[in-house]
Amino acid sequence: MGNSEAQRIPVNRFGLTEVFTPSPTKPNVDIVFIHGLNGDPHNTWTSEFSKVFWPAQLLPPILEEEKARVLVYGYDADVTSFTDGASKDKIHNHAEHLVAELAANRRIRRASERPILWVAHSLGGLVLKRALIHSSEIRGMKTEHLRSIFVSTYGISFLGTPHHGSDIAQWGNRLEWICSAVLPSKILDTNKNLIQALKANNETLQNIDRQFSQLMSRFHIYFFHEGKPTNLGGTLRFIVDETSASPSAQDVERAVIQADHSHMCKFENESSPGFDLVVEGIQRYAEEAPTIVKSRWDNEREERTMQKKAAAEELFP
């Protein structure tokens, strides 16, 4: 796929958009990109200078042997998506919709058991975490198709996602800095309550962090942190510092991308800082995933058969 062809691909503002699929061969793996606060499924991943949309233009040629299908996911990522209280848990709503839409997209293509890799930027990583938590908790026979997202997930690349939220006050500050980095100052100036709302809801966001930590060992995870600070009103600050974006955890990968928070997910070309690190991880996961995920599905089907047998014995002892 040439650059000019990729640039003409229409990307839906909301929901899933397939931006590349191998042809005529059948894909072996799905790669899904999720943007963060105030992000966009196209602009978040597009260089501001060259206008290169790297998920469709730079990634597919490198993954030719792995036969990867590439999708981007868009959702209403305004500040209220991350600030409403538990009674209006919009992060959970986004997560539920992501799981349902991706499960439907894959099922109608007879690809429910195809391995999934994820690339998430900033607070989009929280939506992804919540989606995998939601999918992992599904046990009912009538909704078991939604569990396929959890079972099929193999690898995750987190780019500048805040993970380490043990200090509630610091967690609130990080959210404030992310907000300042991605929102025009005029919006912040006219919405004085945004920052307070972020800080008031940080405990809900922390709970996602805690729940996901129980699932981490199942996935191959690559943490990336920003190597350059962002200018916030004359003050240079790391929006999500290394401690938060790349926490020390057992058997995970960690690396720095020499760009600021907003630009660490935009690659102009294959020589851009961090490109090789991110894409090598994706490529390696795409190579490994089919064999491992097939084994997981064999185990999943066996467990489901046992559950159905136990349920039938309860009805007809």
N, C-alpha and C positions, 0 to 999 in steps of 0.2 A: 504494500500500500504506500503510495507516494505521499509526500507532504501536502501537496495541493488537494489530493483526494481526501486526506484525513481532516483537513481544515473545513471541508464542506459537510462533514458529518454533523447533522443536527443533534444537539444534546438536550434532552428534556430537563427543564428546571427542577421538576420533582419526579421522584421515582427512578427506576433503572433505565439506563441507556446502554445498549451494546455498541461499543465503539470499534471493536475488532473481533472477527472470528476467522479461524483458519479455513481455507477453502482449497480444494473440495473435501479435505479430510475432516473427521469428527474431532472436536476438541477433547483434550485429555484433562484439562483443568480450567476452572473459572477463577479469574482475578477480579476482585471488586474494590473500587476506590471510594472512600467516604471522606467528604470535606468537613471542616469544623465551623465554629461560630462565624456567622456572617459570610460564610463561604458559598461556593457555587460549584456544581459538578463539572463545569468546564474551566472557569477562570482560576479556580484554586490550583489546578494542575498545568496552567498555561503560562509560559514565559511572557513577562510584560514587554520585553524588547523584541524577541524574534517571533512571538506568537506561536511558538511550538507547543503543541498539546501532547506531552510526552507519553501518556498512556496509550494513545493511538498511533503516534508517529515514531517514537524512539524505542518503545518496549517490544512491540510485536516482532520486528526483524531479529532481535536477539533471542527471542523465545520460539523461533521457527521450529526447532526440533522438539520442543516441549508441547507444541500445539495448544497454546493457551487462548482462551476466549477472554476478552477484556471488557469489563462493564464499569460504569460510574453510577453512583447513587446520589440523588439530590433530595433535600428535604428543607422544610422551612426552618432555617438555622438562625433566626433572629435571636436577640438576647433573651426574650421571654421563654424560648425553648429550654434555656438552662437556668431560669430564675424562678419559674412558678413552683409553688410548694408541692408537697406530696399529694395533695388532693387533686392537683392538676399536673400530674407527672408527665410532662411532654417528652422528656427523654425516653420514658417507657413507651409512650405512644409511637414515637419515631422508631424505636427498636422493634416493637410489634409489627409495624408496617413493613419495615425492612425484611424481617424474617418471612412474613406472609408473601410479600411480593417476590422475593428471591426464590422461595420454595415453589411458588406458582410458575415463575419464569423457567425454572429448571425442570419441573415436572412435565409441563406440556412439551418440552423438548426431550422427554425420556432420559433426563440427565440428573435425577435426584441424588444419585450416589457419586456423582463426579466430584473430585476434590475441589476445595475452595481455599484460595489465598486472599488475604485482605491487606489493603494499604490504607491507613487512616491518619489524617492530619489533625493535630491539636485536639479540641474537644470532640471531634468526630470519633476519636478513640473511645470516648465514654458511651456514645451511642452504640458503637460496635460491642463494647463490653456488655452493655445491658442487653443487646440482642442475643448474644451467645448465652448469657445467664438465662434469659427467657426460654430460648430453644432447648437448653439443657434440662430445664425443669419439666418439660412436657412429657407426660407418661400415658395420657389417655389414648385409647385406641382410635377415637374419632378425630384426634388432632395429631396423631403420631407423625404425619407427613411434615409437620413444622419442626420436628426434632431433627430432620435431615440436615438442617443447616449446621447444627452443633456437631453431628456425627461426621459430616463431610469436611469440616474446617481442619486444615492442617497447619498453616503458617500465617503469622500476622506481623506486619511491619508497622510499628507505631512511630510516626514522625512528629515529635514535639508534643506528645500527649502527656498531660500531668497525671502521674500515677501515685506518687508518694504523698499522701494527704494526711499523715498522722497528726500534724499540727494544724488545728482548725483555723487559727488566725492566719497562718501562712498560706493555707489553701485558699482562703478568701482573697488574700493579696494576689495570688497567682491568677485567679479568675479576673480580678480587676485589671491586671496588666494585660491579659489576653484581650479583654474588652477594649482597652485603650489602644492596643496595637492594631486591631482589625476594624474598629469603628471610627468613622469620621468624627473629629472633635466636636463639630456642631451638633451631632446627635447626642454625644455625652453631655454637652453643655445644656441641652434642652430637656434631657431626661435625667434629672438629678437623682432619681430613685433607683436607677439601674444598678449602681455599684452596691447599694445597700441590699438590693434584692439578691444579687449574686452571693454576697456574704451570708445572707440569711439562709440560703439554700445549700450551702456548702456541705452540710452534714449528709444530705441526700446523695450528693455526688460522692462523698466518701464511702457511703454504704456500697455503691457500685464497685468501688475499688476493692473493698474487703471481700465482697462476694466473688469477684472475678479471680482474686488471688487463689481461691480454692480450685479453680479450673485450669490455672496457668500451666501446670505440669503436663497437661494433655497436648498443648500446642507447641510448635516451634515459634519462638518469639524473638524479634529483633527490635531493640529500642534504639531510636536515633534522637540525638539532642542537638540543639542549635549551637553553632560555634561562634556566632557573631551577635552582639547585642542589638537591640532595637532602640531607636531614638524616640523617647516618649517625652515630648515637650522640652527637649534640650537635655534630658537625662538619658544616658545609655544604660539599658537594663536587659538582662536575659529574661525573656518572658516566661519560659519554662526552663529552669536551669537543669544542669546535668543530674543533680540528685533526684529531681522530680521526674524528668523525662526518661532517664536511663538508670532506674534504681538497681542496686545490686541484688540479684536474685539468682537462685541456683539454675544452672543450665540454660541461661538466656544469652543472647548476643547483644553487644552494646557498641555504638560508634557515634562519632560526631560528624555533622555536616557543616561545612564552613560557609554558613549563610545565616541570616536572621530568621526569626520565627515565621514570618509570612513568605519568605522566599526559599525556605529549605525544602519545599515540596514542588518547586518549579525548576525544571531543567531545560536550558536552552539547547544543549547538545550533549553528546556523549562524553565531552570533556568537562562538563559542569561539576563543581564540587559536590561530592556525595553520590553522583550518578552510579558509578561503578559499584559502590557499597550497597546501595539500595537494590539495584537490578541483579547483582550477583546473588543476593539473598533470595530474591524472588525466583531467579532461575534455578537455584539449588533446591528450593522448596518444591518447585514445579516438577523437577526430576524425581524427587523422593516420594512425593505425595501419592501417586496412583497405587503403589504397592501397599503402603501403610493404610490408606483409607479403605482399600478393598478388604483388608483384614479386619478393620473396625466394623465394616458393614456386615461381614460374616458373623462377627460376635453379636452385633445389634440384632440381626435377624434371629439368631439362636435365642437371645433373651426375650424377644417379642413372642416367639413361638411358645416359650415356657410360660410367659405371662398369660397368654391366651388359653393355654392348657389349664393353668391354675384357675383362671376365671371360669372356665367351663365346668371344672370339677366342683366349684362352689355352687354353681347353679344346678348341676345334676350329680350330686354325690353318689 
